[in-house]
Amino acid sequence: MQHTRPESEAASPRDCGQSLKTESDRSRLALIAALVLVSVNLRPMLTGLGPVLDSIRDSLSLSGAVIGMLITLPVLCFGAFAPFVPRLLRFTSPERLVLIALGVLILGIGLRSLFGTTGLFLGTFVGGASISVIMVILPSIIKQQFPVQAGMMMGLYSTALCVGAAIAAGAAVPLESVLGGWRWSLAFWLFPVAAAMVVWVGHIPPAHRRAAGKHAQLPRLRGNKLAWQVTLLMGFQSSITYCVFGWLAVILIDRGLPPLTAGFVLSLTLAVQLISSPAAPWLATRGKDQRFTLLCLLGFTFTGLMMTFYAPISWVWVAGATMGLGLGGVFSIALALLVLRSPNAQVAAALSGMAQGVGYIIAATAPLLMGLLHEYTGSWDAVAVLFVVLVLISAYFALGAGRARYIEVEEK
């Protein structure tokens, strides 16, 4: 005789609970994968430029100062647009805002790749603005969706940034050779962005969820000392990072390396960040605060930078690896501080906008200043001094931002 399972047994509360938990776990894993894919696409527009700068300069007859402006422009966009991004959350959800920004990024990549000098600057401006939106919003999404694992998730986010940066730096010159020029090397990166858009669409929340959080008030942080310490740490350490993104390959070519080799050294510098980016926030959160870890990593950065300028050229791989470990770790912790110092998602959004707004405006001046210093002195010694100053200032603000405290929100 055939026995049938009672309906009450087939749909027991325990089974339903397990099913919901499994579905929730799958949803969270899918969101993590989507966050990683989006994050990977936020750096190729920057690091894919440096190895082909010589080709762009020769093709378009650009001066060193103009090249410096080109390197500076996206970072300046990060600073100019970031303070206004949290206000856009009044009109749409964070997830939908990320989707729109990815579409604008595709437009920017296309413009700068295919329309000469004007398109190069206009596309860089458009792409920089779109990346700014995404970089401000993602920490808020992480704080909201993963409040307990926020530090770990920010480490994963910064690691994904490093993956995209390393791949783009290493692939730039080979893509230029295979595809037939620097324009197509830059244009290639719109395809991964399009893939990220397709994946991200599945994580747009329903309209009623957006309406529920539409009128959330953002806190004021302009008078908060800790918020300023996090902001200025972000700014000065980013100054070092973006100078390396834009100028390391040029420095190494000037020291006698072939462009392909220089691109691979930059790629190595970015690739080793895959070690320090996830490890640094984990190590930093195991102690009483993040100050000691930050200072050690800034020491690695300083050592690698000085070796790049003054060590024998045969040591360039060691210099790149040492510098990369420091840069990746400091950047990862600086990003993690956006959520570690925030008691909730609203503060994380406000701090992210402030830190990346003011911070990247500071960072934007360094690559331009670096180009001007080299052009007017004719050597890299003045640039080396600039790096020393930037490392020392970063260390000063790390001592304040690295203390284990929450930002006290100013009531409206």
Secondary structure per residue as TSV (DSSP state, phi and psi in degrees):
chain	resnum	aa	ss	phi	psi
A	1	M	-	360.0	136.4
A	2	Q	-	-85.0	130.5
A	3	H	-	-102.5	136.0
A	4	T	-	-105.0	146.7
A	5	R	-	-80.9	128.5
A	6	P	-	-59.0	148.9
A	7	E	H	-63.7	-35.3
A	8	S	H	-63.6	-34.0
A	9	E	H	-74.9	-37.7
A	10	A	H	-67.2	-27.8
A	11	A	T	-125.2	45.0
A	12	S	-	-66.2	154.3
A	13	P	H	-56.4	-36.1
A	14	R	H	-64.0	-44.1
A	15	D	H	-62.4	-42.5
A	16	C	H	-62.9	-41.1
A	17	G	H	-63.9	-42.4
A	18	Q	H	-64.8	-39.8
A	19	S	H	-63.1	-43.6
A	20	L	H	-65.2	-39.4
A	21	K	H	-64.3	-43.2
A	22	T	H	-61.6	-43.2
A	23	E	H	-64.2	-40.2
A	24	S	H	-64.5	-42.5
A	25	D	H	-62.6	-42.8
A	26	R	H	-63.4	-39.7
A	27	S	H	-63.6	-41.8
A	28	R	H	-66.9	-40.5
A	29	L	H	-64.2	-39.7
A	30	A	H	-64.1	-39.3
A	31	L	H	-65.8	-41.1
A	32	I	H	-60.6	-44.7
A	33	A	H	-61.5	-40.8
A	34	A	H	-66.7	-41.8
A	35	L	H	-60.0	-42.0
A	36	V	H	-64.0	-44.9
A	37	L	H	-64.1	-41.2
A	38	V	H	-63.3	-45.4
A	39	S	H	-63.0	-38.4
A	40	V	H	-58.3	-29.0
A	41	N	T	-88.4	6.3
A	42	L	T	-93.3	-4.0
A	43	R	S	-118.8	-24.3
A	44	P	H	-56.1	-31.2
A	45	M	H	-63.9	-26.0
A	46	L	H	-91.5	-54.9
A	47	T	H	-80.1	-16.7
A	48	G	T	-77.9	-4.8
A	49	L	T	-88.7	-45.4
A	50	G	G	-53.1	-49.7
A	51	P	G	-64.2	-19.8
A	52	V	G	-109.3	13.5
A	53	L	H	-61.9	-38.3
A	54	D	H	-61.2	-41.1
A	55	S	H	-65.4	-41.6
A	56	I	H	-64.5	-44.4
A	57	R	H	-61.2	-44.0
A	58	D	H	-69.7	-39.9
A	59	S	H	-67.5	-40.2
A	60	L	H	-106.3	3.2
A	61	S	T	54.5	55.5
A	62	L	-	-98.9	143.0
A	63	S	-	-79.8	169.1
A	64	G	H	-61.8	-37.3
A	65	A	H	-66.2	-39.5
A	66	V	H	-68.1	-39.2
A	67	I	H	-61.3	-41.2
A	68	G	H	-60.3	-39.7
A	69	M	H	-64.4	-38.5
A	70	L	H	-64.1	-41.4
A	71	I	H	-67.0	-36.2
A	72	T	H	-75.2	-31.5
A	73	L	H	-54.9	-49.9
A	74	P	H	-63.4	-36.4
A	75	V	H	-67.3	-37.7
A	76	L	H	-63.4	-37.7
A	77	C	H	-63.0	-40.1
A	78	F	H	-55.8	-45.1
A	79	G	H	-72.3	-38.7
A	80	A	H	-71.1	-36.2
A	81	F	H	-93.6	-27.9
A	82	A	G	-55.4	-42.1
A	83	P	G	-62.9	-23.2
A	84	F	G	-93.3	-12.8
A	85	V	H	-61.9	-44.9
A	86	P	H	-56.9	-28.2
A	87	R	H	-67.8	-26.4
A	88	L	H	-67.0	-19.1
A	89	L	T	-67.8	-12.4
A	90	R	T	-70.8	-20.3
A	91	F	T	-109.6	-19.9
A	92	T	S	-156.6	169.4
A	93	S	-	-77.3	156.7
A	94	P	H	-57.7	-40.0
A	95	E	H	-64.7	-42.0
A	96	R	H	-68.7	-34.4
A	97	L	H	-63.4	-39.5
A	98	V	H	-63.0	-41.6
A	99	L	H	-61.7	-46.3
A	100	I	H	-61.1	-43.1
A	101	A	H	-63.9	-36.0
A	102	L	H	-63.1	-39.7
A	103	G	H	-63.1	-40.8
A	104	V	H	-66.8	-34.8
A	105	L	H	-63.0	-40.3
A	106	I	H	-59.0	-43.5
A	107	L	H	-60.1	-45.0
A	108	G	H	-62.7	-43.3
A	109	I	H	-62.1	-42.1
A	110	G	H	-63.9	-43.0
A	111	L	H	-62.6	-46.9
A	112	R	H	-74.7	-17.6
A	113	S	H	-86.8	-29.7
A	114	L	H	-121.3	-0.7
A	115	F	S	-128.6	43.6
A	116	G	H	64.3	-157.0
A	117	T	H	-64.1	-43.5
A	118	T	H	-61.6	-46.8
A	119	G	H	-65.0	-34.0
A	120	L	H	-59.6	-46.6
A	121	F	H	-77.8	-41.0
A	122	L	H	-65.1	-44.4
A	123	G	H	-65.4	-37.1
A	124	T	H	-64.5	-39.5
A	125	F	H	-63.9	-48.2
A	126	V	H	-63.6	-45.7
A	127	G	H	-64.6	-40.4
A	128	G	H	-62.5	-40.0
A	129	A	H	-63.3	-42.6
A	130	S	H	-67.6	-40.1
A	131	I	H	-64.3	-36.9
A	132	S	H	-58.2	-44.7
A	133	V	H	-59.1	-47.4
A	134	I	H	-65.9	-42.5
A	135	M	H	-66.7	-29.8
A	136	V	H	-75.5	-38.0
A	137	I	H	-79.2	-37.6
A	138	L	H	-58.7	-42.6
A	139	P	H	-59.4	-34.8
A	140	S	H	-67.0	-42.1
A	141	I	H	-62.6	-42.4
A	142	I	H	-63.7	-44.2
A	143	K	H	-63.4	-36.8
A	144	Q	H	-75.5	-43.5
A	145	Q	H	-85.3	-25.8
A	146	F	-	-133.4	60.9
A	147	P	S	-61.2	-35.9
A	148	V	T	-78.8	-37.0
A	149	Q	T	-101.0	25.9
A	150	A	H	-60.1	-43.5
A	151	G	H	-62.3	-44.7
A	152	M	H	-62.9	-41.9
A	153	M	H	-67.1	-35.5
A	154	M	H	-67.7	-32.7
A	155	G	H	-64.4	-40.5
A	156	L	H	-65.4	-40.0
A	157	Y	H	-60.5	-49.6
A	158	S	H	-67.0	-32.4
A	159	T	H	-64.1	-41.5
A	160	A	H	-62.7	-38.3
A	161	L	H	-58.9	-43.4
A	162	C	H	-66.3	-37.6
A	163	V	H	-60.2	-50.3
A	164	G	H	-61.3	-40.7
A	165	A	H	-64.6	-44.4
A	166	A	H	-66.5	-43.8
A	167	I	H	-61.4	-45.3
A	168	A	H	-65.1	-41.1
A	169	A	H	-64.5	-43.3
A	170	G	H	-73.2	-28.1
A	171	A	H	-91.6	-12.0
A	172	A	H	-58.8	-52.8
A	173	V	H	-69.4	-44.9
A	174	P	H	-58.1	-40.1
A	175	L	H	-63.8	-38.2
A	176	E	H	-60.7	-41.3
A	177	S	H	-70.9	-43.6
A	178	V	H	-73.6	-41.9
A	179	L	H	-89.4	-11.6
A	180	G	T	97.6	33.4
A	181	G	S	139.8	164.8
A	182	W	H	-66.1	-30.5
A	183	R	H	-60.0	-45.1
A	184	W	H	-75.5	-26.7
A	185	S	H	-62.8	-41.0
A	186	L	H	-73.2	-38.9
A	187	A	H	-68.0	-26.4
A	188	F	T	-52.4	-33.4
A	189	W	T	-76.5	-2.3
A	190	L	H	-75.1	-21.4
A	191	F	H	-70.9	-45.4
A	192	P	H	-61.8	-33.5
A	193	V	H	-65.3	-41.4
A	194	A	H	-61.3	-39.5
A	195	A	H	-63.7	-39.7
A	196	A	H	-63.7	-37.9
A	197	M	H	-60.0	-45.6
A	198	V	H	-60.7	-43.6
A	199	V	H	-69.1	-39.3
A	200	W	H	-69.9	-26.5
A	201	V	G	-54.7	-35.4
A	202	G	G	-68.8	-6.5
A	203	H	G	-113.1	15.8
A	204	I	-	-78.0	124.0
A	205	P	-	-74.4	159.1
A	206	P	-	-60.9	161.0
A	207	A	H	-62.2	-34.6
A	208	H	H	-68.1	-28.7
A	209	R	H	-68.7	-38.3
A	210	R	H	-64.0	-42.3
A	211	A	H	-64.0	-32.4
A	212	A	H	-65.4	-35.7
A	213	G	T	-105.3	13.8
A	214	K	T	-65.0	-35.2
A	215	H	T	-102.6	19.3
A	216	A	-	-62.7	134.3
A	217	Q	-	-86.5	136.2
A	218	L	-	-91.7	136.5
A	219	P	-	-73.2	158.2
A	220	R	B	-92.4	128.8
A	221	L	-	-120.4	1.2
A	222	R	T	-63.5	-25.3
A	223	G	T	-99.3	9.3
A	224	N	-	-95.4	121.8
A	225	K	H	-64.2	-43.9
A	226	L	H	-63.6	-39.6
A	227	A	H	-60.9	-38.7
A	228	W	H	-69.7	-35.6
A	229	Q	H	-65.2	-42.7
A	230	V	H	-62.8	-42.7
A	231	T	H	-61.5	-46.9
A	232	L	H	-74.8	-30.0
A	233	L	H	-62.5	-46.1
A	234	M	H	-56.9	-43.3
A	235	G	H	-66.1	-49.2
A	236	F	H	-76.9	-34.2
A	237	Q	H	-71.2	-31.5
A	238	S	H	-68.5	-30.7
A	239	S	H	-57.3	-45.0
A	240	I	H	-63.9	-46.1
A	241	T	H	-59.5	-46.2
A	242	Y	H	-76.2	-25.9
A	243	C	H	-64.7	-40.9
A	244	V	H	-66.5	-44.5
A	245	F	H	-52.9	-48.4
A	246	G	H	-85.7	-31.6
A	247	W	H	-116.2	-13.8
A	248	L	H	-58.2	-46.8
A	249	A	H	-61.3	-39.2
A	250	V	H	-64.9	-43.2
A	251	I	H	-59.9	-46.0
A	252	L	H	-68.3	-37.8
A	253	I	H	-63.3	-40.2
A	254	D	H	-65.7	-28.4
A	255	R	T	-83.5	-3.9
A	256	G	T	116.8	1.3
A	257	L	-	-79.8	144.9
A	258	P	-	-64.1	151.7
A	259	P	H	-54.9	-39.8
A	260	L	H	-63.7	-44.1
A	261	T	H	-65.5	-41.7
A	262	A	H	-60.8	-39.7
A	263	G	H	-64.3	-36.5
A	264	F	H	-70.6	-34.1
A	265	V	H	-64.8	-43.9
A	266	L	H	-60.8	-40.9
A	267	S	H	-62.8	-39.6
A	268	L	H	-63.3	-43.5
A	269	T	H	-57.4	-38.3
A	270	L	H	-80.2	-35.0
A	271	A	H	-67.5	-38.2
A	272	V	T	-68.3	-15.5
A	273	Q	H	-66.2	-16.9
A	274	L	H	-65.5	-19.4
A	275	I	H	-84.8	-51.5
A	276	S	H	-79.1	-27.2
A	277	S	H	-63.1	-48.4
A	278	P	H	-78.0	-30.1
A	279	A	H	-76.6	-36.7
A	280	A	H	-62.5	-49.3
A	281	P	H	-61.8	-35.5
A	282	W	H	-64.1	-46.3
A	283	L	H	-65.7	-41.1
A	284	A	H	-65.5	-30.3
A	285	T	T	-87.3	-1.5
A	286	R	T	-87.0	-20.3
A	287	G	S	-93.9	-173.0
A	288	K	S	-73.3	-25.4
A	289	D	-	-159.5	-169.1
A	290	Q	S	-105.3	4.6
A	291	R	H	-65.5	-48.9
A	292	F	H	-61.6	-44.5
A	293	T	H	-62.1	-42.9
A	294	L	H	-61.4	-44.4
A	295	L	H	-65.8	-40.0
A	296	C	H	-61.8	-43.7
A	297	L	H	-68.7	-35.7
A	298	L	H	-65.3	-31.7
A	299	G	H	-64.0	-41.7
A	300	F	H	-60.5	-44.7
A	301	T	H	-59.0	-47.7
A	302	F	H	-60.4	-46.0
A	303	T	H	-60.7	-46.1
A	304	G	H	-63.7	-39.5
A	305	L	H	-63.9	-46.6
A	306	M	H	-66.3	-35.2
A	307	M	H	-64.9	-36.0
A	308	T	H	-59.4	-38.8
A	309	F	H	-84.2	-38.9
A	310	Y	H	-121.9	-14.3
A	311	A	S	-76.2	158.7
A	312	P	-	-54.4	147.0
A	313	I	G	-61.6	-24.0
A	314	S	G	-68.0	-16.6
A	315	W	G	-90.3	7.1
A	316	V	H	-64.0	-30.8
A	317	W	H	-70.0	-38.9
A	318	V	H	-65.9	-41.8
A	319	A	H	-60.7	-45.8
A	320	G	H	-62.5	-42.2
A	321	A	H	-66.9	-43.4
A	322	T	H	-62.8	-47.1
A	323	M	H	-62.4	-40.8
A	324	G	H	-63.4	-40.8
A	325	L	H	-60.2	-43.0
A	326	G	H	-67.8	-48.6
A	327	L	H	-61.1	-45.5
A	328	G	H	-63.3	-41.3
A	329	G	H	-68.8	-44.7
A	330	V	H	-64.1	-44.7
A	331	F	H	-62.9	-41.6
A	332	S	H	-63.4	-43.5
A	333	I	H	-68.8	-38.9
A	334	A	H	-59.6	-40.9
A	335	L	H	-67.2	-42.1
A	336	A	H	-62.4	-31.7
A	337	L	H	-62.5	-24.0
A	338	L	H	-61.9	-31.1
A	339	V	H	-102.4	-30.8
A	340	L	H	-67.7	-27.9
A	341	R	T	-95.4	1.1
A	342	S	-	-106.7	129.1
A	343	P	S	-76.9	-17.2
A	344	N	S	-156.6	177.3
A	345	A	H	-67.3	-32.9
A	346	Q	H	-65.9	-44.3
A	347	V	H	-65.6	-38.0
A	348	A	H	-61.3	-41.6
A	349	A	H	-65.7	-44.3
A	350	A	H	-66.0	-43.6
A	351	L	H	-67.0	-38.3
A	352	S	H	-61.7	-43.9
A	353	G	H	-64.3	-41.7
A	354	M	H	-69.2	-48.9
A	355	A	H	-64.8	-42.3
A	356	Q	H	-80.6	-24.0
A	357	G	H	-72.3	-66.1
A	358	V	H	-64.3	-42.1
A	359	G	H	-61.0	-44.2
A	360	Y	H	-77.8	-22.1
A	361	I	H	-65.8	-40.5
A	362	I	H	-61.8	-47.1
A	363	A	H	-63.1	-30.4
A	364	A	H	-66.6	-26.6
A	365	T	H	-75.8	-25.8
A	366	A	H	-67.2	-49.2
A	367	P	H	-61.4	-36.0
A	368	L	H	-66.6	-46.4
A	369	L	H	-61.0	-37.5
A	370	M	H	-62.7	-44.6
A	371	G	H	-62.8	-41.4
A	372	L	H	-66.3	-42.9
A	373	L	H	-60.1	-44.5
A	374	H	H	-68.7	-38.8
A	375	E	H	-66.8	-38.7
A	376	Y	H	-89.5	-20.8
A	377	T	H	-98.9	-23.7
A	378	G	S	76.2	8.5
A	379	S	S	-144.3	175.4
A	380	W	S	-99.6	1.9
A	381	D	H	-63.9	-44.1
A	382	A	H	-64.1	-33.9
A	383	V	H	-66.5	-39.4
A	384	A	H	-61.3	-41.3
A	385	V	H	-62.7	-40.8
A	386	L	H	-58.5	-43.0
A	387	F	H	-63.2	-39.7
A	388	V	H	-59.3	-45.9
A	389	V	H	-62.3	-43.6
A	390	L	H	-64.7	-38.9
A	391	V	H	-65.8	-42.8
A	392	L	H	-64.6	-41.7
A	393	I	H	-66.4	-40.7
A	394	S	H	-59.6	-41.5
A	395	A	H	-63.0	-39.6
A	396	Y	H	-60.4	-48.1
A	397	F	H	-75.2	-23.9
A	398	A	H	-63.5	-33.3
A	399	L	H	-64.9	-30.6
A	400	G	H	-86.4	-47.6
A	401	A	H	-68.6	-25.1
A	402	G	T	-79.9	-6.1
A	403	R	S	-71.9	142.4
A	404	A	S	-80.2	87.5
A	405	R	-	-145.1	156.0
A	406	Y	-	-93.4	151.1
A	407	I	-	-71.5	130.2
A	408	E	-	-86.8	117.8
A	409	V	-	-74.4	135.0
A	410	E	B	-80.3	118.0
A	411	E	-	-70.6	140.6
A	412	K	-	-87.3	360.0
